[in-house]
Amino acid sequence: MRHVPYWLDRFPKNRRPSYPRLKGAHETRVVIVGGGLTGAACALAFASAGVRVILLEAESVGAGATAGADGLLREGFAGSLQESVSRHGVRTTRALWEGMRRGSLELATTLRRLKIRCDLMPMDVLTVAPTTGETARRLEREQIARRDAGAEASRVTRAAAAREAALDVGGAIRTHGSAIDPYRACVGIAAAAAARGASLHERSAVNRIKPSSRHVEITTSGGAVRADVVVIASGAPLVDVRALRRQLVPSPVYAAVTEPLPPAIRRQVGRRVSAVEDFDEPHRLVRWLPDDRVMIGGGRQSIVPARLRERALTQRTGQLMYELSLLYPPISGLQPTSSWDVADYDTVDGMPFVGAHRNFPRHLFAWTPSRHGAGLAWTAARLLVRRYQDATLKGDEAFGFARIL
């Protein structure tokens, strides 16, 4: 078993893109910190709008949290709309869910238009509840709340769930969406941004962000960039924005991928056209892969010390495989071929923070928790371009920090 993200491992090393380190002094309009899918999408969106942009990635483009993501383009958030309404109200919640849906649809369209080969395919998400108990009743109320709020989420009967996903559940909600290979999508979008004039740099970790009244200066070990605005598209909080660390909750996410399913097992696990996730604990997500493998993700927990990371990964991999066998007994005994952990950063209210912060006048933020899917990257990119051009739309403010301040 290899402890490498599946999406990264399946991409030939000799075909992985390489961008130079940042060296010397540069000037630009916008500098982006972070080269995952969100950072690459921001680079493409700004470059397509005719804005000079430089992207700085500490390691390799797309090889971090993006390579370890589930690759789902959800048309709704991974969470409870009822909880969002209770916390933020109906108007803000509607704006969040509509922005999420629009971003996922536009990203899929962009990938097709740019002819990026990333295994784009339809894949709905079935959010399921156990056969009995309060969770099933809560899921039914959640479906009604989504319907009343105008968020597309159809009810799936117990019989339909059994036919489609071979699961005996008390109820399910269907959220439409698509699936991609997130690493291939990221490097394809990054290449499209570079073709439009964006300057991309790898192995260029940011050491300092120093704003002034007219500019912001970003310093790396090999160079510096002066820009009008810096976009923070990295989940890991940087030293110079440490005052906002309380808005982020670090938690490693674990995932495992099985060996290919034999034909006899494939016939016993349903149609394999929809991903499956739990409505309540333990929040597992099962995704079917194009080569007849199964990916299971979950196991969020608090950060473990570096010396215990390998042991925690081994333990969580075994736990995920056990939970997969409980969902699908025919899979019991199938071995994982790869497993990995990813440092993810959720927000204090579980929703993204995209936009400006009153205490950081030359910063724009794109904090997009990975559990909500890849479509949120495009939502953030388009919103930040509008914010930079002073052309914000009604509902954009729902994604910003004012939601909790």
C-alpha positions in Angstrom: 0.0 0.0 0.0 1.3 3.4 -1.0 0.7 6.4 1.3 0.3 8.8 -1.7 -2.8 10.6 -2.8 -4.5 8.5 -5.5 -4.9 11.3 -8.0 -1.3 12.3 -7.8 0.0 8.8 -7.9 -1.8 7.9 -11.1 -0.4 10.9 -13.0 2.9 10.1 -14.6 5.8 11.9 -12.9 7.4 12.7 -16.3 4.3 14.6 -17.3 3.8 16.7 -14.2 4.2 20.4 -14.9 7.1 22.3 -13.5 7.2 26.1 -12.9 10.3 28.1 -11.8 11.1 29.5 -8.4 10.4 33.2 -7.9 13.7 35.0 -8.3 14.4 38.7 -8.2 12.0 41.7 -7.9 8.6 41.8 -9.7 5.6 44.0 -10.0 2.1 43.0 -10.8 -1.5 43.9 -10.1 -2.5 40.7 -8.1 -0.4 38.1 -6.4 -2.0 34.8 -5.4 -0.6 32.8 -2.5 -1.4 29.1 -2.9 -1.3 26.8 -6.0 -4.1 24.4 -5.3 -7.3 24.3 -7.3 -8.6 27.5 -5.7 -5.4 29.4 -6.4 -5.2 28.1 -10.0 -8.8 29.0 -10.6 -8.2 32.5 -9.3 -5.1 32.9 -11.5 -7.2 31.8 -14.6 -10.1 34.1 -13.7 -7.9 37.2 -13.1 -5.7 36.5 -16.2 -8.9 36.0 -18.4 -10.1 39.4 -17.1 -6.9 41.0 -18.3 -5.3 41.5 -14.9 -1.6 40.9 -14.5 -1.2 38.1 -11.9 1.6 36.1 -10.2 0.9 32.9 -8.4 3.2 31.6 -5.6 3.1 28.0 -4.5 5.2 26.7 -1.6 5.6 23.2 -3.1 4.2 22.0 -6.4 1.0 23.2 -8.1 -2.0 20.9 -7.2 0.1 18.4 -5.2 -1.2 19.4 -1.7 -4.8 19.3 -0.5 -6.1 19.4 -4.0 -4.4 16.0 -4.9 -6.0 14.5 -1.8 -9.5 15.8 -2.4 -12.6 13.8 -3.3 -13.0 15.6 -6.7 -16.8 16.2 -6.4 -18.4 19.2 -8.0 -21.4 19.5 -5.7 -24.3 21.8 -6.4 -24.9 22.2 -2.7 -22.9 22.3 0.5 -21.8 19.3 2.4 -23.7 20.1 5.5 -27.1 21.1 6.9 -29.0 23.9 5.3 -31.1 24.1 8.5 -28.1 24.8 10.6 -27.0 27.5 8.2 -30.5 29.1 8.3 -30.4 29.0 12.1 -27.0 30.7 12.3 -27.2 33.1 9.4 -30.8 33.5 8.3 -32.7 32.5 5.1 -31.4 35.2 2.8 -27.7 34.6 3.5 -28.1 30.8 3.3 -29.9 31.1 -0.1 -27.1 33.3 -1.4 -24.5 30.8 -0.3 -26.2 27.8 -1.8 -27.0 29.5 -5.1 -23.4 30.7 -5.4 -22.1 27.2 -4.7 -24.4 25.7 -7.3 -23.5 28.3 -9.9 -19.7 27.8 -9.3 -19.9 24.0 -9.8 -21.9 24.4 -13.0 -19.5 27.1 -14.3 -16.4 25.1 -13.4 -17.7 22.0 -15.3 -18.5 24.3 -18.3 -15.0 25.8 -18.1 -13.3 22.4 -18.0 -15.2 21.3 -21.1 -14.5 24.6 -22.9 -10.8 24.4 -22.2 -10.8 20.7 -23.1 -9.1 19.7 -19.9 -9.0 16.0 -19.6 -9.8 15.3 -16.0 -12.4 12.4 -16.1 -15.3 14.9 -15.9 -18.5 12.9 -15.5 -22.0 13.3 -13.9 -22.0 12.1 -10.3 -24.8 13.0 -7.8 -24.3 12.8 -4.1 -26.7 10.7 -2.0 -26.8 11.9 1.6 -28.2 9.0 3.6 -29.5 8.4 7.1 -29.9 5.1 9.0 -33.1 3.0 8.8 -34.5 4.3 12.1 -34.0 7.0 14.7 -33.9 10.7 14.9 -31.2 11.1 12.2 -33.7 9.8 9.6 -36.3 12.3 10.8 -33.8 15.1 10.7 -32.8 14.2 7.2 -36.4 14.4 6.1 -36.7 17.8 7.7 -33.5 18.8 5.9 -34.9 17.9 2.5 -38.0 20.0 3.2 -35.9 22.9 4.3 -33.8 22.7 1.1 -36.9 22.6 -1.0 -38.5 25.6 0.7 -35.2 27.5 0.3 -35.0 26.8 -3.4 -32.0 24.6 -3.1 -32.2 21.6 -5.4 -32.3 18.4 -3.2 -34.8 15.7 -4.1 -35.9 13.0 -1.8 -34.8 9.4 -2.6 -37.1 6.7 -1.3 -35.8 3.7 0.5 -36.5 1.4 -2.5 -34.8 3.8 -4.9 -31.7 4.0 -2.6 -31.5 0.2 -2.5 -31.7 0.0 -6.4 -29.2 2.7 -7.0 -26.7 2.3 -4.2 -27.5 -1.2 -2.8 -28.0 0.4 0.6 -30.7 -0.3 3.2 -31.3 3.2 4.6 -34.1 5.1 6.2 -33.9 8.0 3.7 -31.7 9.9 1.3 -31.3 13.3 -0.3 -30.0 13.6 -3.8 -27.7 16.6 -4.7 -26.8 16.9 -8.3 -23.2 17.3 -9.3 -20.3 16.0 -11.3 -16.9 14.3 -10.5 -13.4 15.1 -11.7 -9.8 14.1 -11.2 -8.9 17.2 -9.1 -5.2 17.0 -9.7 -5.6 16.9 -13.5 -8.2 19.6 -13.3 -5.9 21.8 -11.3 -2.8 21.5 -13.5 -5.0 22.0 -16.6 -6.5 25.2 -15.2 -3.0 26.4 -14.2 -1.7 25.8 -17.7 -4.7 27.7 -19.1 -3.9 30.6 -16.7 -0.2 30.6 -17.8 -1.3 30.6 -21.5 -3.3 33.8 -20.7 -0.3 35.6 -19.2 -0.3 34.5 -15.5 3.2 33.9 -14.1 3.3 30.8 -11.9 6.1 29.9 -9.5 6.6 26.7 -7.5 8.9 26.1 -4.5 8.3 29.7 -3.6 7.0 29.8 0.0 5.9 33.2 1.2 7.9 34.5 4.2 6.4 37.9 4.6 3.4 39.9 3.5 3.8 43.6 4.2 1.0 46.0 3.2 1.3 49.7 2.8 -1.1 52.5 1.9 -0.7 51.9 -1.8 0.8 48.4 -2.3 1.5 45.1 -0.7 4.9 43.5 -0.8 5.3 39.7 -0.7 8.7 38.2 0.0 10.0 34.7 -0.6 13.4 33.2 0.0 14.4 34.0 -3.6 12.5 37.1 -4.5 9.8 39.7 -3.9 6.6 40.9 -5.6 4.9 44.3 -5.3 1.2 44.2 -6.1 -2.0 46.1 -5.6 -3.7 43.2 -3.8 -2.7 39.8 -2.4 -5.2 36.8 -2.7 -4.7 34.3 0.1 -5.8 31.0 -1.4 -3.9 28.8 0.9 -5.7 27.0 3.7 -2.7 27.1 6.0 -2.8 30.4 7.9 0.3 32.5 7.1 2.2 34.3 9.8 1.2 37.8 8.7 -2.5 37.0 8.9 -2.2 35.1 12.2 -4.9 37.4 13.7 -7.4 35.4 11.7 -6.3 32.0 12.8 -9.2 31.8 15.2 -11.5 31.7 12.1 -10.0 28.4 10.9 -10.1 24.9 12.4 -7.3 22.6 11.3 -8.1 19.0 11.0 -6.5 16.2 8.9 -8.7 14.3 6.5 -8.0 10.7 5.7 -8.8 8.6 2.6 -8.2 5.2 1.1 -8.6 3.6 -2.3 -9.2 -0.1 -2.8 -7.9 -2.4 -5.5 -10.3 -2.8 -8.5 -13.5 -4.5 -7.7 -13.9 -8.0 -9.3 -17.0 -8.4 -11.5 -18.8 -10.5 -8.9 -18.5 -7.7 -6.3 -19.4 -5.0 -8.8 -22.8 -6.6 -9.3 -23.6 -6.4 -5.6 -22.9 -2.8 -4.9 -25.5 -1.0 -7.0 -25.1 1.1 -10.1 -22.1 3.0 -8.9 -23.2 6.3 -10.4 -23.7 8.4 -7.2 -21.3 9.1 -4.4 -22.7 8.3 -0.9 -22.2 10.3 2.3 -23.5 10.1 5.8 -25.8 12.9 7.0 -24.6 12.5 10.6 -21.5 11.0 12.2 -19.1 9.5 11.2 -19.4 11.6 8.0 -17.9 9.1 5.6 -18.0 9.7 1.9 -17.8 6.9 -0.7 -16.9 7.7 -4.3 -16.7 5.2 -7.2 -13.7 5.7 -9.4 -13.4 5.2 -13.2 -11.2 2.2 -12.9 -13.6 0.2 -10.7 -12.0 1.2 -7.5 -13.7 2.6 -4.4 -12.5 5.7 -2.5 -13.6 6.3 1.0 -12.8 9.4 2.9 -13.5 10.8 6.4 -11.9 10.3 9.8 -11.6 14.0 10.5 -10.0 14.5 13.9 -7.7 17.0 15.6 -4.1 17.5 14.5 -1.8 14.8 15.7 1.9 15.4 16.4 4.3 14.8 13.5 5.9 11.8 15.3 2.5 10.1 15.4 1.3 10.9 11.9 2.3 7.6 10.3 0.7 5.6 13.1 -2.5 7.7 12.9 -2.7 7.2 9.1 -2.3 3.4 9.5 -5.0 3.3 12.2 -7.4 5.5 10.2 -6.9 3.5 7.0 -7.9 0.4 8.8 -10.9 2.1 10.4 -12.1 3.5 7.0 -11.8 0.1 5.4 -13.8 -1.4 8.2 -16.5 1.2 7.8 -16.6 0.6 4.1 -17.2 -3.1 4.7 -20.1 -2.3 7.0 -21.7 -0.3 4.3 -20.9 -2.8 1.6 -20.3 -6.3 3.1 -19.3 -7.8 -0.3 -16.3 -5.5 -0.3 -15.0 -7.0 3.0 -11.6 -8.5 2.5 -10.7 -6.2 -0.4 -7.3 -4.5 0.3 -6.5 -0.8 0.0 -3.8 0.1 -2.5 -3.3 3.6 -1.4 -4.1 5.8 1.6 -3.2 9.3 2.6 -3.9 12.2 4.9 -4.4 15.9 4.0 -4.1 18.9 6.2 -7.5 20.6 5.7 -8.8 23.8 7.3 -12.5 24.2 8.0 -14.0 27.6 9.1 -15.6 28.3 12.4 -19.1 28.1 10.9 -18.3 25.5 8.3 -18.9 27.8 5.3 -16.3 29.5 3.1 -14.8 32.9 3.7 -14.3 34.6 0.3 -13.7 38.3 0.1 -12.1 41.2 1.9 -11.6 41.7 5.7 -11.8 45.1 7.3 -8.5 44.7 9.1 -6.6 43.7 6.0 -7.3 46.3 3.4 -5.0 45.0 0.7 -5.9 41.3 1.1 -8.6 39.2 -0.5 -9.3 35.8 1.0 -10.4 32.5 -0.6 -10.7 30.0 2.2 -12.7 27.1 0.8 -13.0 24.0 3.0 -12.4 20.9 0.8 -15.4 19.0 2.1 -17.7 21.2 0.1 -16.2 20.1 -3.2 -14.1 21.4 -6.1 -16.8 23.7 -7.4 -16.3 26.2 -4.6 -12.9 27.0 -6.2 -14.6 28.6 -9.2 -17.2 30.3 -7.0 -14.3 32.0 -5.1 -12.4 32.9 -8.2 -15.3 34.7 -9.9 -16.3 36.4 -6.7 -12.8 37.8 -6.1 -12.5 39.1 -9.7 -15.8 41.0 -9.2 -14.6 42.3 -5.9 -11.3 43.5 -7.4 -13.2 45.2 -10.2 -15.7 46.8 -7.9 -18.5 44.9 -9.7 -19.9 42.8 -6.9 -23.2 41.1 -7.3 -26.1 40.8 -4.9 -25.3 37.8 -2.6 -21.5 38.1 -2.8 -21.4 39.5 0.7 -22.8 36.2 2.1 -19.4 34.6 1.4 -17.5 37.2 3.4 -16.3 37.7 6.9 -19.2 40.1 7.7 -21.3 36.9 8.0 -19.8 36.3 11.4 -18.6 39.7 12.5 
